[in-house]
Amino acid sequence: MQAQASTNTSSLIISLDDFMDGAGKDGVITLDEIRVFGEKYFKQAEDILAKTLEQLNIPSDHSMTISTDEEGVVKVDSDLSAQDNDRLEAALNEHPDFQQAFTKASSSQTLLDEAEKYMEFAEAYAKNPKAALAQYDIGSSSSGEYVFEYAQGQAKLIFQNNFSLMG
């Protein structure tokens, strides 16, 4: 995304020409464009994972959940041996295209989910504002993220809540 500051420092002009692979060239980004963008990068992450498993001689009939931490480091939780799990995690971390494709796919899915929730809320609010505010628990934040789940050679994005228990 390119940003240019005008001579007046209080305004910022943002060019959407390169944003989301050019989805914003016409000044509008639709939910369909976001979905297509996310699907493109999900497929790219899936392909990289399949090739990485093949290169490491790890059969694709295993189950794994792949996520990234706050610093963007790829984490793998799987039914693989500890050694194979570590090898896969290291290989994916050495492949920056995987992390970037996964992040683009999961961010797109998060945006789509939020847009759908907004549309539901807006419709409910138009009918009954107080009930809508209570129903959609406005003001609270949900804690979670999308993870890349892989099992039996099939991949999908799954929303995973991040709960911590305090003792």
Disulfide bonds with the S-S distance in Angstrom:
none
